[in-house]
Amino acid sequence: MLIAGHGRPLAMLSAASTLLNRLAFSETISRRDIATLVTVAGLHLAALVIMAATEVDLVAKIAFLLAWAALNCVWLAALRRPAIAAFMSLAMLVALILFSQFKYDKLMMTVNFVDLMIIDRDTSAFLFTIMPNLRWSVTLSALLAAPLMALIWHFDTFRIRRRITSTGGACCLGALVALSMSVPSDFFDEFFNHNYVSKFSRSGVESIYELATHGLMESDGAIAEHLKSAPAAACNPARKLPHIILLHDESSFDITAAPGIKVPPGYHKHFRSFDGVARKLVVEGAGGPSWFTEYNVLTGLSARSYGRFATSVTRIAAGRVARGLPHALSRCGYKTFSLYPFYGAFLGSRGFQTAAGIQHYMDMTDLGTRGFEADSFYFDQAEKIIARERRNGPLFLYVYTVANHFPWDSRLRPELTPDWHNLGNVPNIDEYIRRQGMTAHDYGALLERLKRDFPTESFLIVRYGDHQPEFGYRIIDPPLNEAAIARHLLAFDPRYFTSYYAIDAVNFQPADLSSALKTLDAPYLPLVVQEAAGMPLDASFAEQKAILQRCHGLFYRCAGGAEARRFNRLLIAAGLIKGL
């Protein structure tokens, strides 16, 4: 009985042993198999380490994992080998992160999916100009990766069925789409140096959705209205038109908008116009995207109309937007010039500005510079053009200045301010204020030279701050953390987007300042310039003035973007915007 009692457990053990033998590999695992498993595990572990180091919140981590899994499934569907699929996926992730960090160093933005959607010759030219060894680096990386890929390919003994990987990839991609649509990424998160992979993958979903729903630029559907056109050549000003200088005052705003900032005596004078009025300009970028405001003041349109594509607005608009300030000025006989302090291929600046009506575009190569100069350098170049060209009709000069450009952790041209003493702010802010003083000094000298050297010529000078400096959003409301600041940026809180604009004149009295409101959205600045100069408005700017009056200085912010969408459609119908 005792033996019989133990018979059932022994029989169960025997059956289990038989089952395990049947389930076991028919061959022992080879060293190649072990090497493959270790390689696959190591590559996936490396991806997890990268996720932990670069993705900062739960949603971003989930998006990273879904993107990583989907990418592996794509390579598995193509190659069936898990080790080589993980290697290719990891190589793509590392390349994306390196390019994002490089882009952030240059533009204060990370790479997004739109960078793949809009690849042009200027972008390639810019990369190879600022990184002359890039071709060799890419070639060397490929040469080093090729034998490693061949080795992994040789030792990768496992094969995965395509049906499984296709199904898995579709599920991961579907989950990524659901996540991106249910928890949209913040547009301004692109200006933060983190979440590289998750931002890229989520921006892909969101960009494709926007492209499918309203194209590259928002506009109304067909409307019955049309611009009330006048003869194209009609320009009969009541008096002689002045030379116009439009000054792009880089990263400049009245920093006393932030609490507790100490400034030197007379600081506020720089932000006042000839009539003593301090005017505010509400721009569309915070802390870096100068090209948003460049687009605003040259075309009179909103970069926000491009939604997720706004960061590429100048590249998209090149050759498609044929309306704006330079075109309007050319109609009245102006010769148009642009003095640009960086490479013309940067974000397609040369292509955009020449298509917008700039006849003579000069970048840093044309100007003979290797880096950023004091503002006096660009003012000297402008004065040389005026001396050479003033007898050939009125001139329009779009002049960039860069003294206030980041970084502020070192003194720019300290010999120009020998008597400067720090004011007691944090060092970066004191350096920023010092540079603003340099700009104010050089600008005052420019006005004096115009009066002295061209006593019979008249000048209208309009200057503006393109955005607040990179640290601006941190000092406007100091108690807020980055998450709260991001919410304010996403809601376009005007405090974070307000700079200034000012109007000055030499041997000239501005004709009409009715549109020069104390607070104005940046796309209206071309209208202010034309009216102050005494130019008759063409049909599109006459319509835009009606919008200004109706919306009290708001443009895209008026009626939730409805006025901007309607205006875009009017310009499309008139042939002034094409292909958008």
TILORO-706994 format. One record per residue: residue in one letter; x, y, z of N, C-alpha, C in turn. Coordinates in steps of 0.05 Angstrom, whole numbers, plus 5000, padded with zeros to 4 digits. Atoms other than C-alpha are relative to their C-alpha. Last residue first. Example, Ala and Ser with C-alpha at 12.3 -4.5 7.8 and 13.67 -1.06 7.14 Angstrom:
BEGIN
S498449764999527349795143498550225014;A501849765000524649105156501850245000;
This chain:
BEGIN
L500550044972499665193991497049975005;G499050264992502165133919499649945030;K500350235019501465863904501149755013;I499050244987500366483947499449764982;L497749904985499567153911501249795018;G497550105012495066843858502550105014;A498849785016489067273877502749914988;A501849955023485166653900501250224982;I499850235018491066453944498350054975;L497549975014491367153973500549764981;L500249785019483967133990502650034984;R501650095023484766434020499750234980;N498350185016490466684065498549904975;F498149845015486067254088501849834983;R501549865022480466784108501950164983;R500750215020485266344147498550124977;A497650085014488366954182499349794978;E499349775018481467224201502549934983;A501949995022479366544229500750224980;G498750055025485666454271498250024976;G498950275000481966384337501349924973;A502150195007477667004324501249724997;C502849905003483767464324498249774991;R501350024974490267154351497050094998;Y500850284996492567044280498549975025;F500150125026492367804270499249705003;L499550294999490968234331499949894971;G497150074998491868984326500649715002;H498549834981484769194342502949915004;C499050174978481368614306501750155020;R502150174990476869024260500949845024;Q502049834986481969574251497849835012;L498749874977487569084236497950165016;I499850214979483068674190501150125026;A502850044991481269304150499949795022;K500649784982488669454146497249985011;Q498850064974489668754118499750235019;E501750194986484668904063501249935027;A502549864993488469534043498149815015;F499449854975494869124047497650175008;S499650194978492168623996500550145026;A502550124991489269153950500349825024;D501250175021495669563945497549865012;L500150294995496870113995498949854976;P502750105004499070813975500049705003;M500650165024505870974005497049934998;G501849855018506871544054499349854975;A498549905023512971244089498350174981;A498249804990509171164154501650134978;E501649764994503570814116501850225011;Q501049875025508470324083498450265006;V497849895015512270164147499050154976;V499049764986506070074189502150134984;L502149805003503069584138500950275013;P499849895028509569194136498050224994;L497849815002509169144213500450114972;Y500949745008502168834213502350204996;P500749995028504768114214499050274989;A497849965019508168264281499250004971;D498950265008501868344323502050044977;L500650095027501169044351501249734995;T499550295001500969384418499149894974;K498150044979501570144421500749705004;L501350024974498270174353502149955022;A497950054981502170404293498950005028;S499850294995496370324244502149935021;S502650104989494371064248500149695005;L499450194979501671274242497449885011;D502450114989501071634175500749795021;A502549905012506072084140497549915015;P501850235008512272004183497350094991;Q502250024981516072674183498249774991;F502550105010522872644148497949995023;N500849825022529772924153497349924988;V497949815004531572314195499350174976;A499949865026525871894222502350195000;D498349764999524771394278500250124972;I500049865025519470854291501750265004;A499749714997519970344346500450124973;Y499349885026517969614355500050305004;Y500649725004518169204418500250074971;S497449855002518368494445499350304997;T500049715005512268104470502950114999;F499749955029511867354461500250304993;Y497750155009512567094532500750064971;R497749914985507867614562502649874990;P498549785013502967484505502550095016;D500249784981501066794533501750244990;F499149755012501066374470499450245019;A502449835001497065804502500650274988;L501950135018502765324485497450174997;L499149975027507665814516498049884980;H500349725007503665864580500950054971;R502949965004503065104584499550294992;A500850125025510565034573497050044994;I499149825021511865524630499149904972;A501949785000507765084676500650214979;A502550105009511764474657497950224999;E500050025029518264854663497449904989;N498150205009516965084734499749974970;L501150235016513665744750502249804993;P500850234985516166174808499249764984;P497950174988520266634762499049765016;D501550084977514466914719501849805016;I502549855001517767304663498349945025;I500049774982524667054683497450165000;R499450094973524766344654499750235020;Y502350134989521166534589500549915029;G502349834994526467044574497749865014;F500750024972532466584580497550155008;E500550284992532866474505499249975029;P497650184999532367214491499249725010;Q498549974975525567524474502449815000;H501050174979523567534402501550065025;D501250235013524767914337498849805019;G498850244988525768584370498749754990;Y501750174984523869144323501749785013;R498450224988526569724285498249845018;V501850164983523270204236501749775010;I498750234988527670754205497949865019;L501950114981524671254156501449755011;F499950284991529971664121497849945020;S501950064978530172304081500049705006;E501650255003536172524039498249965025;T502249965019538773234033498349764995;P501849794991543173224095497650054982;F502049995021546272544078497950225007;D498950075026552872504116498050024977;R497649865008551072884179500849954971;K500549715001543872674190502450154989;L502049955022545271954170499450304997;R498550025025551571954214498150054976;E498349765003547672194275501550014973;L501849775004542371664266501650254995;L501150025027547671124259498250244994;A497949915018551271364322499049994971;G499949714998544771284361502150124982;Y502349905015544170574334499950315002;D499550015029551270414355497750114984;H497849815007550070664426500450004970;A501149734998543370304433502050214992;T501949965023546469654407498950285000;M498349985024552369704456498250064976;G498949734999547369834513501850054976;Q502149815008543569214492501050285000;R500150015029550268844497497750184989;R497649865010551169064569499950014969;I500649714998543968854584502450164990;Y502149935020545468154557499450295001;E498749995027551968114596498050084978;D498349765001548268304660501450024973;I501849775003542967784645501650264999;N501050005027548167234635498250244994;P498149925020551767424699498950014971;V498350245005545767404746501750074976;N501750225009543568114762501749754996;G500950164977547868564806497949794991;L502149864985548969134757499049845023;N502450174997555668934728498050135019;H500050144974560269514714497549845002;W502250164991561769784644500549865027;D501049904975566870334636497749835012;P497950014979570969984582499050095028;T501449904976564769834539502050005023;L501949805008567469734468498550135024;E498649755004573669374493498150234992;P499949854974569268814520501350274997;R498649755005567768584448500150185025;L499749945028562768034467501350284998;R500249725008563867824540500550024969;S497449885005562467094554499750284990;D498350084978556566714584502950094995;W499449764983551667094541501849925023;P500050054971551166584484500850265015;F498650184981546666824452502649904987;H500450295004544967394404501549845021;N501450124977544768104431499549704997;A498549964975550268364385498649865023;V499750254985546768054325501550035026;T497949954980543968614281500149755018;Y499950164975540168474217502250105018;V497450034987538969014165499749845026;Y500750174978533269024114502649915014;L497950164989534969614070498949845024;F501050154977529769934025502249825009;L498850254993532270473978498649885024;P500250064972528871043941501049725006;G502750034991531471193872499949935029;N501550175019538071113835497149955009;R500949845023541471703869498349844980;R502249824993541671343936499050164976;E502450055015545670743910497850225002;R499650095028552970843929497450014983;A498249815014552271263992500249934971;I501549755004546270844015501750214984;I502050045021550070204003498450254995;K498550025025556070464043498049954977;E499349735009551370674099501550004974;A502449875010548469974103500650284990;Q500650115026555369664109497550134988;D498049905019557170144165499449904972;F500849735006550669964201501950134980;Y502250025019552469234195498950274993;F499050115025559269354227497849994979;S498949785016556369814280501049904974;D502049895017552069234305501150224982;A501549804986558168874331498150134981;E498649754996560068274289498350185018;F501849774995557867554289501750245007;G501750034976562667064257498250245004;R499850284992566766964195498349945024;T499750054971565167614160500249705004;G497250054992566367834088500449965030;L499249784983559568154074502949975010;D500049765016558267684015501150245016;T497950045020560167084057500350254983;M497449954987556067344116502349954981;D499750154975549867404072502850045011;M497250044993548167934021500149855027;Y499850144974541467943984503049955006;H497250024994540168453930500449885028;Q498550015025533268423898503049955004;I497449884995529168243959501849964975;G499649745013522168113933502650135006;A501849804988519367543975500550284989;A502850055010522467033927498150205012;T500049925029529267343942497349964988;Q499949715002527867304017500050104971;F502549874990525666584017500050304994;G502250075018531266313973497450135008;R499649865026536566694012497749944981;S500549714998533666474080500350144973;G500949915025532965734063499650304999;L503050015001533365534136499050124974;F501250064974540765754135496950024998;A501450265002542865734061498649935026;G502549975014544366484064498449744997;Y499950125027549766364116497250024987;F499350284999549366854174500149894972;P497550054986549267604186500949715001;Y500650234983544067784132502649915013;L497450064988544268474100499649795021;S500050144974538168514055502849945008;F497550124991537169013998499549855027;T500150144974531169273959502549845006;K498150215003531069803905500349875028;Y497850054981524670183913501949794990;G497349925009520670423853502349955019;C499649714998513670423882502850094994;R502149885016511969723859500250305000;S499050015028518669503888497950134982;L498149785004516069733956501150014972;A501549755000509969273952501850244996;H501449985025514368683931498450274999;P498249935022519168823989498650024973;L498949735000513468874039501950054977;G498749914976509568244023501250284996;R501349764990506467793971501550105025;A499149775016509567273927498650255009;V501349764990508966673975501250244986;R502950044999510466013940498550255009;G501250065026517566093915497049975000;A498249925022520566043985498749924973;A501149775014514565964032501750084976;I502550065014516265254052499150234983;R499450195021523565394069497449934984;T498649865021521666024107500749814977;V501749825015516265664146501550144978;S498850005027520365064167498750214982;T497149994997519065144242501550004974;A499149734997511865314224503150025003;F497949945020510464624196501350275003;R497650154994506764394258502350054980;G500350204980501664954247502749865007;Y498750245010503265334183499949775021;S501850125020498265894198501249734990;R501850194986502466024260498149874981;A498750265000507766344215498349795013;S499550134974502966914204501449734996;L501750234995503067384144500949865026;G502449904987505668084130498149785007;T502450085015510567774080497450135012;L499649985029517168104101497449944985;V499549725008515468284173500550024970;N502149814994512067624191500550274987;Y502350065017517067164156497750205004;E499149935027522967494190497749954980;T500549715002518867444255501050104973;F502949954998518466684248499450304995;W501250025027525666674222497050025001;S500049745014528266934288498549994974;P500650015029526166284321499850274987;G498150115020529966314388499350034971;G497350104993526966474455501849904978;A498949944974519566514440502849895003;G498050194990516566554371501050095027;E501150275000510266874343501949795009;V498850175021511567614356498949725004;V500650284992507368114395500949824977;L500450185023510568794383499649725011;K499550294996509969324438499349844975;R501950185013510570074427500849715003;A498950274999513870584473497949804990;V501850224993511571274451501649735000;G500050064972516371854454498349775009;D502149854987514572124385499849945030;F499449725002521271904355497950175015;S499949895027519871204379500650305001;R502049795006521570914448500450104971;F502450135009525070254462497750204994;H499650165025532070534464497449894989;K500049825023530071054516500149854974;H502650025014528270514567500050184975;Y500450265014535470414590497650014982;G500549955028536571154608499549754983;P501649765006539670984675499850034970;P498649754997542470264678498150244994;V499049905026537969654688501350275005;K498749734997536469224749501150084973;I497649965017531568654739501050285004;G497550004985526868484798502550044984;P499749874974520768294758502849985011;A499650214980520868144683500550145027;A502550154999517968674637500149775020;T501349934975524269054658497149905000;I499750214981527668664602498750075027;D499649854975525069134549500049805023;F502549904988526068684489500650155025;S500249764983531668474443497250055009;S500550094973533467784416499550235019;E500050284991536368074352499549975030;D498449984975534468784333499849735014;H500650244984532168684261501850005024;L497950124983532569384232498949775017;L501450174982528169604173502149845016;I498250204988531470194138498349845020;I501150144977527070584090502149805010;H498650264998529471124042498949875026;P497450014986524071654040501449734995;L499850224981518571733987502749995013;K497750165005517572413955500349785022;R497549864998510572663965502349814995;A500549714999503272493953502650165002;P499849884973505071793931499650304999;N499849715003502471553863500150135028;C498649914976503570813858500550304997;A500949754988499070453808501550065026;A497949815000503169933771499250265014;A497650104987498669343787502250215003;P497950045020492269713771502749945013;A499549755014487569633831502149944978;S497549945013484668983857500050274987;K500749785018478968933906502650104987;L498749754995481068263935499150214980;H497549975014475867733925501250265008;E498649745000470067473966502549994982;A501149835022465766863947501550264998;I501749794990469866373988499250184977;A500749805020472965703971498150205012;G500750125026475665344032499250234981;D502850075004479065744086499649864974;S501549805014486565724096497149904997;E502849984995491565364140498850224982;M500849754988498365234110497050015003;L497749884986502064584094499250265014;G497649945016495764204078502150145016;H500149735011489164254116502650084985;T502449854994487063564138499950284988;A502450125013492063094105497550175004;L499749995029498063534120497649894987;E500549725008495663634192500250024969;Y502849944996495062874202499450294991;I501550145021501862744171497050065002;S499549865025504863274217498549874977;E501549745000501562994280500450154973;V502950055000503762274267498550264997;G500750135025510862484249497049954997;S500349795020511162974307499449884972;R502649884996509862384353499550224980;S502150195008515761994325497250125003;F499950055029520562584327497849824991;K500949765014518362814396500049954970;S503049984997518962104424498950244985;V501350215015525962014395497050035002;Y499449995029528962674418498349804984;N502250145014525462744485500549984970;H500550264989530563274509497949864982;N498050195008533663944492499649735013;F498750104976527564394494501849764992;F497949824992525464814435501349935026;E497850035019521464244404502350195007;D498150194989517364254468502349954981;F497549874990514464894440501949815014;F498449895022509364514398502750115010;D500049705000507064114458501850104978;S497649884989505863384441499850304998;P498349865019498763144430502550125014;V498349834983496162644482501950154981;S501449964975490262294448501550185019;M502549855005492862374377498650065026;S499449735010500062184394497550174996;L498849844979497961594438500450294990;A502149954979493161314386501150185022;V501849805011498461394331497850075020;L498749745001503561044374498250224989;A500049894973498660484390501450275001;G502749914993497260384316499950125028;L500549745014504760374301497250105007;C498449794987505859844355499550284987;C501149954974500059414330501550235014;A502549865003502359474258498750075027;G499449735009509459294276497550164997;G498949854977507158684315500550294993;T502249964981502758444258501050165024;S501849815013508358544207497650065019;T498849734997513358214254498250214988;I499949924972508957594263501050295003;R502849964991507157524190500050105028;R500949735008514457634171497150055009;R501950005022516657014209498950284995;I502749944990522857124251498150014977;R501849895021529456794233497250045012;F502950034996535056644283498550144977;T501050265009542356504265496949985001;D502949994993545157204267498749754989;F500550154975552657044266497149995008;H498950275002553757244193499349835025;W501650155020549157844195500949714999;I502650074987552558094258498349834982;L499450194979559358054223497449915015;A499550255013556758394160500549785021;M502550115010553758944201500349734988;L501450084976560359054237497349884993;P499050274991563959044170498649905025;A500450225019559259594143501149735009;A502450154994559060034205499749764982;L499650154975566260264201497649835006;L497950205004565760444127500449845025;A501050215017559060794138502049774996;S502050154984561761194196498949774984;L498550164980567761394154498249835017;T498750225015563361624096501549825019;V502150185008558862034143501249764986;S501050144976564862344177497949804993;W498050204992568262494110499049845025;R499950215020562062834083501949785009;L502350184998561163214148500149774980;N499050284998568263494148497749805001;P498650095025566064174122500949725001;M498650254992560864234179501549904975;I499249974972558264954174501549755011;T498549754996558264934099501050035028;F497350045010556264204091501850255003;L498750204983550164304135502949964992;F499449894974548264944100501549815018;A497849815004548864644030500850125027;S497550165003544564054051502450194998;T499550144974539164514078502649844998;D498949814981539564974017500849865026;R497149965006538664383969501350195020;D499449845024531964194000503050044997;I497150015004529263664047500650154974;I499149775016522263824071503050004999;M502049955021518763184095500950224981;L499850205020524962944133498150064976;D497449985012525663584172500549794979;V500249825022518163564183502750034986;F500650165024519162944226499950184975;N502750115001522563354280499549874973;V500950105026529863484298497149915003;T499350285006531063894361498849924973;M502350175006530864654367501149724995;M501650034975535565174398497549844994;L502649875004537965324326498350005026;K500049785020545465164325497450165000;D497749824996546564754388499950244981;Y500649844977539464464382502350205006;K501949795008540864244311499450185024;F498649815017547163874334498150234992;Q498249854983543463544391501550214984;S501749834983537863324345501850185018;F500949775017542863074293498350195017;L497749835006546262654347499250244983;I499349854976539562394373502450194995;L502149804995537162194303500850175024;A499749795020543761844287498050235005;V497649844993543461464353500450234980;L500649844977536361244338502350185008;M501749785008538061034267499350175024;A498449815016543960624291498350244992;L498449854981539660294345501750214985;S501849824985534460084293501650175019;M500849795018539859804246498250205015;F497649835006543059414303499250234982;A499549834977536259154328502450194995;A502249814998534458914258500450185024;I499549785019541358604250497850205001;A497649864992540458204314500550244981;P500449824977533158014301502550165008;R497950064980534257724230499850205024;R500750244983527857714188502149945022;L497650164998530958234139499649735015;A498349995023525058654114502249795000;A501650085023519758464164501750004975;L500450295000525058474218498349904977;W497650135009527159174198499849695000;V499649935028520059424203502549864989;C501750165016518959044268500350064970;N498950275001525059364299498349824982;L497649995017522460054280501349724998;A500949985028515659894310502350004981;A501250255008518759664375499150004971;W497950205001523160274381499049734991;A498449945024517460744364502249804996;L501750085024512960404415501550054974;L500150305001518460434468498449914976;F497350105008519961174453499849694997;A499649955029512561354455502649894990;I501850195014511861014523500350034970;K498850264998517961394549498349794985;A497750015019515262054523501349735001;V501150015028508561924557502349984980;L501250265005512061764623499049974971;D502650044987516562374625498849744990;V500349894973523862564613497349965013;E502949954999526362174553499350065029;T500949785017533862254541497150065002;A498349764999537861844592498850244985;A499849894973532661314608501550265001;M502649904992531061214534500150135028;I500449755014538461154517497350135007;V498349814987539260624571499750284987;L501349934975533260254543501650205015;A502349835006536260274473498550095025;A498949735007542860004499497750194994;L499349884975538959424532501150284995;H502549914988535759264465500650145027;L501049785016542659234433497450115011;G498349764996545558814489499050244985;A500649894974539758324487501650255006;V502749895001540458224412499350135027;T500049765017547958134417497350145000;V498649794984547457644476500050274984;L501849924978542157244438501350225016;T502349845011546457234375498250105022;A498949735008552757034413497850174989;I499649844976548856474447501050284993;D502749924990546256224380500350175025;R501149795017553256244351497350105010;R498849754992555855854411499150244983;S497249965009550955314395501150275010;I499649725011544755144434502950044994;T499249814980544254374441500550274988;E497149974999540354024388500750195022;S498950265010533353734389503050014999;F498849985026531354324431501249734992;A497349915000526954114491501050024971;L499949725005519454064485502850114997;R501349945026519353314476500250294993;N498250115020524353204533498950064972;L497849815003520153664576502049914979;L500949765014514053244562502250204996;T500450075029517652584579499150254985;S497450025012520152884644499849944970;A498949735003513153114662502850004986;A501449875022510452424649501150284994;S499150135025515752094692498750144976;L497349905006514452594748501149894974;M500349725008507052444745502850124993;A501050005027508351694748499850284989;L497850085018512751784808499149994971;P498049795004507452194842502249924982;R501149795016502151644828501950244997;G499950055029506451064851499050234984;H498049825013507851334920500149964970;G500649714994501451054949501950184987;A502149925019502650384914499350295004;I498849965026509150334951498050094980;L498249774999505750465017501250064973;M501749765000500050005000501750255000;
